[in-house]
Amino acid sequence: MRVDCRDAGRTEGAGAAPGRGGRRLRRAAGVLLVAALAACGKKGPPLPPILYLPAAPAVTAHEQGRTARLTLTVPVANTNGSRSANLERLMVYGYTGEPRLVDLDRFFKRATLVARIPVKPAPPPDADEHEQQAIERRAAKAPGVAQGETIVVAERITPALMTPVPPERPRKRVPVPAAEMAVPLAGPPDTLLARQYYVVGVTSKGRPGPLSTVASVPLVAPPLAPSAPVVTYTEKQISVTWTAPAFVRALVQAPATGTVLPGVPIIGPTYPASQYNVYERPATAPPAPPSPLSTEGDGTVVPGPPPAPLNGAPLAGTAFTDTRMTWGARRCYEVRTVDTYGPLTVESRPSPATCVTLRDTFPPAAPRGLQAVASSGAISLIWEANTETDLAGYLVLRAEAPGGTLEPITPAPIHDTTYRDTTVKPGVRYVYAVVAVDTATPPNRSALSNTVEETAR
């Protein structure tokens, strides 16, 4: 019920119900009016303004041949779940040092700017059609990335980035318990230097949202690339093999088995042996973005997600099988060596690519079980069906026995597995065979089926 305090002194309006029912209604209205008058003139505590800050971007990182590649998705919502994100730009920062020594309170003063990426405006969900069209027109002309888009930010690992930022001295020395000072049977601690990246969204008024989770790459020499792969294929799969580089990381010791006890190396941290990732190189290079996606920093921004390896997990061996068979398709393969350092990985530069165009040169299997039955004025043939998916049909061949040359008597492949030859001459003995034909260009023909002989009646 909404009551205007200025109407507090007014009487009931005309049209009130007469009699007992009218009196009851007037009493109820009076109670509500008293309650409304009691609320007039009171003020509640002031409410803080609602701040719409963009949610933290999702970001991952991996290193390929001295280049760190960050894959990030532009936020589409704010920290309170509302959409669209109040987001004008993304700021990508890098920091060189040990992960556990990062001081987030003073992070921005110690990190370097990798990329400043403008974000296109997005209409809110409750915008009317006119407002939505206006914002979409502005977004079409504005440089930058769209909300929800996935991009890759690449930073070249230069010698300058290999120097760690000096860690801040702790304000108070925290004593280490004696029980934690000596750990039996433990190798030296892993003090691997890493390059760490954070991404933060900034509103149109310059307010930063929350930092993304850290994405790190190890600052180590990348492994050597393997040899150019050798690509062969059959009718059902493509085989990709390669030779390991001359220097590759191997196991320090064999894994524990029934006769080999586990051991703890004392010379330093150990890591798994080198592995491999197989990539398909696109036939054509992706088009360059129409406008610069980064306005500051040395990072290179590329729209779209990064290419993923064809293998689901890094391969321990030097062979890969690709079952994506499409005749006429051109496939180019390259291989990278992968070294793992705990949760971090680094890949080599790509091997030279090997390309192959898949040509169907594989004929169908020879039909089996050919039989012939003579009848008055005809010889009927029957055989077993082939199972190839690219089968175009069958050609029936005939010759006069003995010593005749088999010639096709069907001008085009037939799809049935039966044929009735009504062009025979009575008393003449004939020889028959069948071949299968596929849909390739030019078509592949199978070997001859078994031959049968029959005399026409």
N, C-alpha and C positions, 0 to 999 in steps of 0.2 A: 504494500500500500504506500503510495507516495502522497505526502501532504505538504502543501505550501504553508509555511508559518504565517504568511500574510493573511491567510484565510482562517486563522484560528478563531476569530470572533464572529464568524458568520454562522447563521442558523442553518438547519437542514434545508435543502433545496425543495422546490415544489415537486410534487409527484410522489411523495413518500407514501408508503402503504398505510391506509387508515385502519382503525380498530386495534385488536389485541396484537395481530401480526405486525402492524405498523409500529406499535410501542416497542415490541421486542427488537425490531430492526433499529429503531432510534437509540435504544439502550446500547446495543452492540456497537453502533457507530460512535456513540459517545465515549465508550471505553477505548476504542482505537484512536480517537482524536486526542484523548488525554495522554496516551502513550506517545503519540507523535509530538505533542507539545513539549513533553519532557525531554525529547531528544533535540529540540530546536536550540541552536546556539552553542552546542558542544562540539569540540574539535578533538580528533584523535591524534596520536603521535605522528610526526612527519615520516613518510615512507621514502627510502632512498630511491633514486632513479634506477631503472633497470638498465644494466650494462650488457649489451649484446657483444660478446667476444667470440671470435671464431674458434672452433674446436681444434685440437692439436692435429696436425697433418700426420698421415701414416707414411713412414719412410723406411726403406731398406737400402743397404749398400753392399757392393762387391767391387773387387778390383780386377781389372784386366790389363795386363801389360803396362804398368805404371800409370794407369788412369783409373781414378775412383769414379764409379757410376752409382748415383743415387736415384732410386726409383721412388717417387712420391706421388700421392694422390691429393688433389686439391680438396679441402674440406667443403662440404655442402650444407653444414649445420653449425649452429653456435654451441657453446658449452652447455646451455640449458636445453638443447634439443630443438630449438626453433630453427626454421628455415626461411629464406636462404641465409647462408653465412654472411655476416657483416664483415666482409673481407675485401680489401683493396689490393694487397700485395702479399707475397710470400718472401721471407728473408731466410736464406740458407747460409749457415755459419759453419766453419771448420775449426777444429782445435787439434793440435798435435801434442800428445802426451799420453801418460798412462791413464786408462779409464777411471781407476779408483781415485785419481788425484784431481779430478775435475771439480772446481768450485762453481756451482751453478749461480750462486749469488753474484759473482763478479765475472760470469762467463762472457757477457757481451764485451767487456773491456779487454779480455784476453784472447778472444777468438778473432778470426779473420772472416770478412764477408766473401762468400763464394758466389752468390747470385742474388739479385733482387728481381723478382718475377712479378710483373703486374697481373692482376686477376680481373677478368671482365665482369661488369656488373650483372647481377642476376635478379629477376623480379621476385618479390615475395609471393608466397602461395595465395594470399588474399588480395593480390592486385587485380583490378578490373582489366578488361580486355584492352582498353585504350592505354592504360599505364603499362601493361605488359608489353604491348607492341612498341611503345616508346623506349622502354629499357632494352628490348631486343635490338632495336635499331642502333642505339648507342653502343651495345656490346659488339655488334657486327663491325663497327668502325674502330673500336678501341683495340689496341695491341694487348697481347697477353694470352693467358690460358683461361679456360672456362672452369667453373666449379664442377667437381666430380671428375675432371680430366686427369689422366695419368701421364706423367712426363718423366724424363730422365735428365738429370743434371750431372755433367761430367766435369771433373777437375783433374788436370794433369798434375801428377805427383812430381814436383820439381825438387832439386836439392834444398831449396829454402824451406820447403814444407817438412823436410826430414829432421829439422832441428826442433826439439820439444820445447814447449813453453815452460819456463821454470816454475815448479810448483810453489804454491804459497806456503810460507811457514805456518804451522799450526799455532794458534794463540796460546794453547795450553798443551803441555806434553802429557800424553795419556800413557800411564805406565802399562806395560804388557804383563799380564799374569805369568808367573813362573811356569804354570802348567802348559801355557801356549808357546813358550819360548823354544822348547825342544820337541820336535815331532819325530819319532823314530821311523826309520825306513822311508824317509821322504826325500825326493830329489830337490835340487835347487829351485827356488820360486821362478815362475814365468814372468819376466819383466818385459814382455814384448811391447815395443813401441807401436802405437796405433794412431791413425788419423780419425778423429771423431767428428760427426756431423749432426747438427740439430737444425730443425726447420720451425719457424714460428710464423703465424699469420698476423697481419696488422690491419686494423680497421682504417676507415677513411679519415678518422680523427687522430691517427697515429698511436692508438692503444694496442699493445701486443697481446695476443692470446697466449695460451699455455705452450710451452716448448714441446716438441715431439720427443718421442723416445730416441735414445742415442743410436746412431747407425755408424759402425766403425769398419775400417779396413786396416789390415796390418801393413806397417811400413817396413817391408822386407823386399829383397830382390825377387822379382817374379821368376817362376821356373822357365826353362827353355821350351820352345814350341816343338811339337813332334813333327815328323816328316809329312809331306803331302799324302793324303789318304789314297788308297787304291780302292776303286769302286767297281764292283761287278754285280750282276743281278741275274736272277732266274725269273721264271714265270710268276713266282709268288713272293719274292722278297729281294731286297737290295742288301748287299754285304759291303761294309765299310771297314777297312783295316788300315793300320798305320804302324810306323816304327817309332818306338820310344826315343826321346832325345838322348844324346850321349851322356849327359849328366842328369840323373833323375833321383829323387829322394826314395830310399828303400827303407825297409824295416830294420830297426836296430837289432832286434832279436825276434826269433820266431814266437808266435803266440803260445801260451801255455796249453799243453795237451796232457794226455794221460801219463806220458813219460818225461815231459818237460815242465819244470816248475816255473811259476811266475817270478819275474825279477824286477827290481827297481833300479834303473840307471842312475848313476851318481855323477855323470859328467854334465848333466843339464837336462832341460825339458825335452821330451821326445814327442814326435808328431807322427801321424799315419803316413804311409808311403804315398807317393804321388799317384793321382788318378787323372781321369780324362773326361772332358765334355765334348760332345759332337753337336755342331750347329749347322743349320742349313743357311747358306748365304743367299739372300734374295736375288732373283734374276736381274732386277733393276734397282738402282739406289733410290731410297725414299726421297720425295720432293722436299726441298728446303722450305722452312716455314716462311710465310709471306712477310712477316715483320719480326724484329728481334724480340725474343721472349725474355731476355734478361737485360736490364738497363744498367746494372752495376756488377762488379765482381769479375773474376776471371773464368767463372764456370760457363760451360756451354750447355744450353738447354735444347733438348730435342723432344718434340711432342710424341706421344704414344708410348706404350710399355716397351721395355727392352726385349730383344729376342731371347727366347728361352732355349736351353739345350734340348735336343731331341730325346736324350736319355733322361729318365726321371730322376736318377741319382748318379753322381760321378761313377765312372767305370774303373774297375781295378785292372781290367785287361785292355788289350789294344785292338778290339774288334767290336763292331756294333751292327745290328740287324735292323733295317727299316722295312716295315711291311706295307707302307703306303704306296701301293702299285697303281699308277695311272699312266696308261700308254700315251706316249706323246709328250709327257711332262718332262721338263728339264730340271734336274736336281744338281745343286752344287753343295758340297760338304767341306767343312773345315773343322779342325780339332784343336782344342786348347788343353794344355796340361794344367792340373788343379793341385795346389798344395793347401793343406788345411792346418790352421793354427788354433786349436780349441774351437770356439764358435765362429772364427773368422776364416775366410778363404781368399786366395789370390790365384788368378788365372794368368797363364802366359799369353803372349800375343798369338793370334791365330796362325795355324799352319797354312801353307799355300792351299788354295781351294782346288778341288777336283770336281769337274762337272760332267754329267752324263745325261743324254736324252734317252728316255726309256722307249725302246722300239720293240714291238711285239714280233719276234722272230721264232716263236715257239709254236710248232704245229700241234693240233689236237692229237689225242691218242687214236690209233687205228681202230675202227669199229670191230667188234667181236661177234662171234656166233652167227655168221652169215649162213643161211639155209635157202635152198631153192626147191620148189615143188612145181612140176609140170601139170598142165591141164589142157583141155582142148583149145588150141589157138593161143595159148599164153603160158608164160612161166612166172610164177610169183616168188618174190624174194622177201625175207624178213631177217632182221639183225637186232642186236642189243643197242640201246641208246647210249650216247656219250654223255658225260657229266660236266663238260667245260661250260663255264658261264658265258664265254664269248663265242659259242658255237653258232655258225651261220647255217649249217645244214650238211647234207650229204650229196655226193655225186656217185651215180651208179655207172659202172664200166662193164663193157661186154666185148667178147671176142668169139670168133668161131674156132672150135677145136678141130684139129690140133694146130698149134703154132700161130694162131691169130694174135693180132695186137689189140690189147685192151683199149677201147675208146669210150669216152663218156656218151651215154644215151639219154642223159638228163641235161638239157641246156643250161640250167641254173640249179643251185643247191635246193634240195627238197628237205622239208622239216620232219616228215614222217619217217618211221623206221621200217616201212614196208613199201614195196614197189611191184607193180604188175606190168610185165613186158608183153605187150600185145603185138609187137612187130616181128615176132619170130616166124620162121618157116618150118613147116612140119618135117620131121625127120632129120633136122640139122641139130648137131650137138653144140651147145654154147657154154662158154666160160664166163663167170660173173665175179666181180669184186666191188667193194664200196670204199670210198675215202671220205673222211670228215674235213670240213672247211670252216675256218674261223672268220671273224669280222675284221681282221687286220687289213691294212692297205699297204701293199697288196696282200691278199689273203694267203694264209698258210694252209697247206694241205697235209693231211696225215699220211702215214704209210698205208699201203694196201691192207685191207682186211684179208681174212682167209678167202681163198678162191673156191668156188663150187662149180660143178659141171652138171648140165641137165639137157636132155633131148626134147625138143618141142614135139607135140603131137599134132 
